[in-house]
Amino acid sequence: MADEHIDVTEDRDVTEATIDHELDAASQPVEEDIPEEEKIYFFSMDTTTYVADARTLPIDWDNIDVAQTFSQLYTNLVFIRQYLRELLYAKIDNPEDTEAVKQAEDHRKQLAENSLELTIPYLEGNFGIHPHYDETFPNIGIIEKAAFYCIDCIEVITKMMYEVRIRGKHHQNNTTTKEETTNEVL
């Protein structure tokens, strides 16, 4: 058993095109015009690291309601995770029942289309993230593509939950300090 060689190339596309794309994506320059403290990094399943400018995101950092924003992000996270779970797994009681298998596959394809209608605008519209799964994974199917979009959405939402807590706390501390300063009796 110790001398057994395991070939992982059967499970992963390791063609030169894929390897070249991964190397190119990893070496993409970071946005130089964004101050370091405003950069938010998102790591995509297409192997690209996207950099967002916190100042241009659809969040008013100066007037943020941390609890409400965090709650909305959490609700989105649960919803996207549910899509991902259903995309990845469809229970079929009898695998020999070709009609049941076909219905499950049709259901997953419809779910993938619905999920893409939600996740693509979310990533592209709100965060400027345009993954290139087709380049990284040639011949990718709609179900896998939808799953990758869900995973990237989970990455973005999780990062944004962190940013909301940190930046929101920073804003609240700055607001409290300014109020205390302006309310001093001389």
N, C-alpha and C positions, 0 to 999 in steps of 0.2 A: 504494500500500500504506500509506503514512503517513497518508493521509486516511481510511482505512477505520475505521469505528466498530464496536467490538465490544460487543455487548450481553450482559453477564454475568447479566442477570436470568433468562435461559433456564436457567442452571445452578444458580441459587439462588433459594429462595423468599424474596421481598422484600415479601411482603404486609404490610399495616399491623399485623396481629396478630403476625406474627413479629418485626417491628421493635420493637413495643411490648413484647413479652415479653423481648427481648434487653435493652432499656433498663431495664426493671423489674428483671431479674435482675442487671444490672451495678450497680444502685444499692441493692441489698439491704444492710442494715446488717451490720457485722461484729459477732460476738458480743462484747459488752462485758464479760461476766463472766469471760472467759478472759484471764489475764495474757499480755502480748505474747510473752514467751519460751516460752509453752506452745502458741501458735497454730501450726498447720500448715495451709497453704492448698493446696486442691486445685482445679484449674481444669477444669470439666466441659465436655463437648461440648454440653451444653444451655445454655451461656453463663453458668452460675452459678459463682461462686467460693464453694466450701464451706470452712468453717473448722472444723477438728477440734481438740479439746483433747488434747494429747499425754498428759496425765495419765489420760485415760479410754480410751485405745487399748488393745488387747489385747497390750501389750508391758510387761513388768516392767523399766522403765528402770534401776532400782537393781541388778538382778541379771542384766542382759542378757549373753548370750554373743554378742558382736558377730559373730564368724565364722559361727556356726551360724545366727543369725537372718538375716544377710545372704545366706547360702547358700540358705536356705528362700525368701526373697523373690526371689532370682535364679531359682530353679527355677520359682516361680510366674510370673515375668515371661516366661520362655522358653515356658512352657505357654500362657499367654494370647496371646502373639505368634503362636504356631502356630495357635491358633483364629482369630485375626484374619486371618492370611495365607490360610487356607483359606476363610474367609467372603468375602474380597474377590476371590478368584481360583479359578475352576474351569476347568481346561483341557479343552476339547472338541476332539478331533481333526477332526471333521467337523461344522461348524455346521448343515449341512442335515439331519443325522440327528436327526430330531425326538425319537426315543426317547432318544438320548444326551443331548440338551439337557434333556429332562424329568428324566432320572435325575440329572443334575448339579444341576438346580434343587432336586429333592427332597432330594438329599444336603445341599445348602447349607441348606435349611430345617431339616432334622434337626440339622445342626451348630449352627445358630442357636439352636434350642430347648435343646440340650445346653449351649451356651455361656451362655445366659441362666440356666439352673439353677445354674451355677457363679458367674457374675459378680454377679448381683443380690444373693444372700446375702452375698457377699464385701464388696461396697460398702456395702450397707445395714446388715448385721449388725456388721461390724467397724469401719466408719468413719462410719456415720450419713449416708451420701450417698444421696439419693433423687432421681436425675435425672428431669427432666420432658421427655424427648425428644418426646413426643406434642404438647406445647404449643409447643415451639420449631419442630418440623418436622411440621406437620399431614400426616396420611396416610402416616406413616413405615411402612415394611415391616419385617417381623420380621428380615430379614437386616441391614438398615441399623441397626436398633435394637440388635441383638446386636453389631454392629461398634462402635457408639458405646459400649456397655458395656465392650467389650474395651479401647477406647482410654482410657476413664476408669480402668479397672483398671490399665492400663499407667502412667498418670499417677500414681495412688496408690502403686503398687508402687515406681516410680522415686523418688518423694518419700520414701517410707518407707526405701528403701535409703540415701538421703542422711542422713535423720534417725538411722538406726541407727548409721551411721558417726560422725556428729558427736556425738550424745548418748551413744553407747557410749564413745567416746574421752573425752568429758568425765567420764563416770562412772568410767572406769578411772583417769584422772588424779586425781580426787578420792579414790578408794579408796587409791591409792598414797600420796598425800600424807598421808592420815589414818594409814595404817600406819607411815609413816616417823616421824610425829609421836609416835605411841604407843610406838614402839620405841626412843626416845631414852634414853640412859643419862644420869642426872643426876648 
